[in-house]
Amino acid sequence: MSSPESLMRKKFPKCPICKSAKGYVPSPFYPNVTCKSCTAEFILHDNSLELKSPSKFKWDEELLNRKYPFDFWNTLKAPQIAEKIILPIDYVGGSRYHRNPVIGYLRVRPDGFTYKSSEGSVHEMEVNISPNKLLGVEVIKANDLGSVLRGKRLLINTSNQYLLLKYKDQSNRKRQLILDFHGHEENASELIGLANRFMETK
Ligand SMILES: [Zn+2]
Protein backbone atom coordinates (compact mmCIF):
# COMPACT_ATOMS: atom_id res chain seq x y z
CA MET A 1 0.00 0.00 0.00
CA SER A 2 1.21 3.50 -0.81
CA SER A 3 2.07 5.86 2.02
CA PRO A 4 -0.05 8.99 2.53
CA GLU A 5 2.96 11.11 1.44
CA SER A 6 3.34 9.33 -1.87
CA LEU A 7 -0.40 9.44 -2.55
CA MET A 8 -0.37 13.16 -1.85
CA ARG A 9 2.67 13.66 -4.05
CA LYS A 10 0.97 11.79 -6.88
CA LYS A 11 -2.16 13.94 -6.60
CA PHE A 12 -0.37 17.21 -5.83
CA PRO A 13 3.24 17.19 -7.12
CA LYS A 14 3.34 20.80 -5.93
CA CYS A 15 1.98 21.94 -2.58
CA PRO A 16 -1.45 23.56 -3.09
CA ILE A 17 -0.53 26.39 -0.72
CA CYS A 18 3.09 27.32 -1.44
CA LYS A 19 3.58 25.58 -4.83
CA SER A 20 6.82 24.02 -3.62
CA ALA A 21 7.81 20.67 -5.13
CA LYS A 22 9.86 19.62 -2.08
CA GLY A 23 7.23 17.07 -1.11
CA TYR A 24 5.60 15.98 2.11
CA VAL A 25 6.44 14.24 5.36
CA PRO A 26 4.11 12.19 7.55
CA SER A 27 2.38 14.17 10.28
CA PRO A 28 2.17 12.76 13.82
CA PHE A 29 -1.57 12.60 13.06
CA TYR A 30 -1.80 9.70 10.62
CA PRO A 31 -2.71 9.80 7.78
CA ASN A 32 -2.13 13.57 7.59
CA VAL A 33 0.89 14.86 5.68
CA THR A 34 2.89 18.07 6.09
CA CYS A 35 4.45 20.15 3.31
CA LYS A 36 8.24 20.22 3.75
CA SER A 37 8.36 23.84 2.68
CA CYS A 38 5.43 25.76 4.18
CA THR A 39 4.45 23.21 6.91
CA ALA A 40 0.77 23.20 5.90
CA GLU A 41 -0.82 19.93 7.00
CA PHE A 42 -3.32 18.10 4.81
CA ILE A 43 -5.49 15.01 4.75
CA LEU A 44 -6.27 13.49 1.40
CA HIS A 45 -9.78 12.11 0.94
CA ASP A 46 -11.14 10.13 -2.02
CA ASN A 47 -12.46 13.17 -3.89
CA SER A 48 -11.23 16.09 -1.87
CA LEU A 49 -8.38 17.54 0.13
CA GLU A 50 -8.66 19.09 3.57
CA LEU A 51 -6.27 21.51 5.25
CA LYS A 52 -5.75 20.47 8.89
CA SER A 53 -3.11 22.98 9.99
CA PRO A 54 -2.22 26.28 8.29
CA SER A 55 1.06 27.03 6.55
CA LYS A 56 3.66 29.37 8.01
CA PHE A 57 2.15 32.09 5.79
CA LYS A 58 -1.15 32.00 7.72
CA TRP A 59 -3.36 33.39 4.92
CA ASP A 60 -4.72 29.87 4.44
CA GLU A 61 -6.19 29.74 7.97
CA GLU A 62 -9.66 30.46 6.59
CA LEU A 63 -9.53 27.24 4.57
CA LEU A 64 -9.06 24.99 7.61
CA ASN A 65 -11.06 21.82 8.23
CA ARG A 66 -13.15 21.83 5.08
CA LYS A 67 -13.09 19.35 2.25
CA TYR A 68 -12.52 21.17 -1.02
CA PRO A 69 -12.42 19.41 -4.40
CA PHE A 70 -9.04 18.90 -6.09
CA ASP A 71 -9.78 21.60 -8.69
CA PHE A 72 -10.16 24.17 -5.96
CA TRP A 73 -6.67 23.42 -4.66
CA ASN A 74 -5.13 23.30 -8.11
CA THR A 75 -6.28 26.84 -8.90
CA LEU A 76 -5.72 28.32 -5.45
CA LYS A 77 -3.61 31.48 -5.33
CA ALA A 78 -2.23 33.40 -2.38
CA PRO A 79 -4.14 36.66 -1.86
CA GLN A 80 -2.30 39.93 -2.43
CA ILE A 81 -0.76 41.43 0.67
CA ALA A 82 -3.19 44.20 1.55
CA GLU A 83 -2.19 47.38 3.33
CA LYS A 84 -2.93 47.16 7.01
CA ILE A 85 -2.05 48.68 10.34
CA ILE A 86 -1.25 46.38 13.23
CA LEU A 87 -1.36 47.87 16.73
CA PRO A 88 -0.62 48.27 19.54
CA ILE A 89 3.03 47.52 18.85
CA ASP A 90 5.39 49.36 21.16
CA TYR A 91 9.15 49.64 20.78
CA VAL A 92 10.90 48.62 24.00
CA GLY A 93 14.54 48.22 22.99
CA GLY A 94 17.08 46.18 21.10
CA SER A 95 18.52 48.93 18.88
CA ARG A 96 21.29 51.30 19.89
CA TYR A 97 19.94 53.80 17.39
CA HIS A 98 16.64 54.12 19.19
CA ARG A 99 17.20 54.80 22.88
CA ASN A 100 13.69 55.72 23.88
CA PRO A 101 10.62 53.55 24.23
CA VAL A 102 7.93 54.34 21.70
CA ILE A 103 4.18 53.76 21.48
CA GLY A 104 3.44 52.86 17.90
CA TYR A 105 2.19 50.56 15.21
CA LEU A 106 3.36 48.51 12.26
CA ARG A 107 2.09 49.34 8.81
CA VAL A 108 2.24 46.47 6.36
CA ARG A 109 2.16 47.07 2.62
CA PRO A 110 3.22 45.04 -0.39
CA ASP A 111 6.50 47.01 -0.35
CA GLY A 112 7.34 46.12 3.24
CA PHE A 113 6.99 46.99 6.91
CA THR A 114 7.08 50.42 8.52
CA TYR A 115 7.39 50.74 12.26
CA LYS A 116 6.14 54.16 13.30
CA SER A 117 5.39 56.03 16.51
CA SER A 118 1.78 56.98 17.16
CA GLU A 119 0.82 60.63 17.40
CA GLY A 120 0.47 60.38 21.17
CA SER A 121 3.92 58.87 21.64
CA VAL A 122 6.40 61.02 23.59
CA HIS A 123 9.26 59.88 21.34
CA GLU A 124 9.18 59.72 17.55
CA MET A 125 10.47 56.87 15.47
CA GLU A 126 10.12 55.58 11.94
CA VAL A 127 11.82 52.51 10.54
CA ASN A 128 11.15 51.30 7.00
CA ILE A 129 12.00 47.72 6.11
CA SER A 130 11.64 46.50 2.54
CA PRO A 131 10.90 42.81 1.94
CA ASN A 132 14.44 42.03 0.80
CA LYS A 133 15.90 43.54 4.01
CA LEU A 134 13.70 41.58 6.36
CA LEU A 135 15.51 38.81 8.23
CA GLY A 136 12.71 37.49 10.41
CA VAL A 137 10.05 38.05 13.01
CA GLU A 138 9.61 35.75 15.97
CA VAL A 139 8.02 35.72 19.40
CA ILE A 140 10.59 35.67 22.18
CA LYS A 141 10.06 35.26 25.92
CA ALA A 142 11.33 38.05 28.14
CA ASN A 143 13.50 35.47 29.94
CA ASP A 144 15.23 34.58 26.66
CA LEU A 145 16.16 38.15 25.72
CA GLY A 146 19.59 37.96 27.36
CA SER A 147 21.45 36.69 24.29
CA VAL A 148 19.60 39.13 22.02
CA LEU A 149 20.36 42.17 24.18
CA ARG A 150 23.93 41.09 24.96
CA GLY A 151 23.95 42.30 28.53
CA LYS A 152 21.90 45.44 27.92
CA ARG A 153 18.49 45.94 29.42
CA LEU A 154 15.16 46.68 27.85
CA LEU A 155 14.30 50.39 27.86
CA ILE A 156 11.04 49.49 29.51
CA ASN A 157 9.96 46.08 30.70
CA THR A 158 6.26 45.74 30.01
CA SER A 159 5.51 42.12 29.10
CA ASN A 160 6.65 38.55 29.50
CA GLN A 161 6.92 38.07 25.74
CA TYR A 162 7.92 40.25 22.80
CA LEU A 163 8.33 40.24 19.05
CA LEU A 164 11.91 40.21 17.82
CA LEU A 165 12.09 41.85 14.39
CA LYS A 166 15.43 41.43 12.59
CA TYR A 167 16.36 43.34 9.45
CA LYS A 168 19.20 44.94 7.54
CA ASP A 169 19.56 48.68 7.25
CA GLN A 170 20.48 50.61 4.07
CA SER A 171 24.16 49.71 4.61
CA ASN A 172 23.27 46.04 5.09
CA ARG A 173 24.09 46.11 8.78
CA LYS A 174 22.02 43.75 10.87
CA ARG A 175 19.62 45.47 13.21
CA GLN A 176 16.81 44.44 15.49
CA LEU A 177 13.79 45.86 17.25
CA ILE A 178 12.13 44.37 20.28
CA LEU A 179 8.44 45.13 20.19
CA ASP A 180 5.71 44.62 22.74
CA PHE A 181 2.55 43.27 21.12
CA HIS A 182 0.72 43.27 24.46
CA GLY A 183 -0.24 39.63 24.28
CA HIS A 184 -2.35 39.95 21.12
CA GLU A 185 -1.44 36.54 19.76
CA GLU A 186 -3.42 37.05 16.55
CA ASN A 187 -1.37 40.18 15.75
CA ALA A 188 1.88 38.33 16.38
CA SER A 189 0.77 35.38 14.28
CA GLU A 190 -0.35 37.63 11.43
CA LEU A 191 2.95 39.53 11.42
CA ILE A 192 4.99 36.35 11.43
CA GLY A 193 2.92 35.00 8.54
CA LEU A 194 3.41 38.19 6.53
CA ALA A 195 7.12 38.22 7.29
CA ASN A 196 7.38 34.64 6.03
CA ARG A 197 5.64 35.65 2.81
CA PHE A 198 8.00 38.60 2.31
CA MET A 199 11.03 36.44 2.93
CA GLU A 200 9.79 33.73 0.59
CA THR A 201 9.24 36.08 -2.34
CA LYS A 202 12.37 38.22 -2.23
ZN1 LIG B 1 3.67 24.07 1.03
Boltz pocket constraint, residues with backbone or C-beta under 6 A from the ligand:
constraints:
  - pocket:
      binder: B
      contacts: [[A, 15], [A, 16], [A, 17], [A, 18], [A, 19], [A, 20], [A, 35], [A, 36], [A, 37], [A, 38], [A, 39], [A, 40], [A, 55]]
      max_distance: 6.0
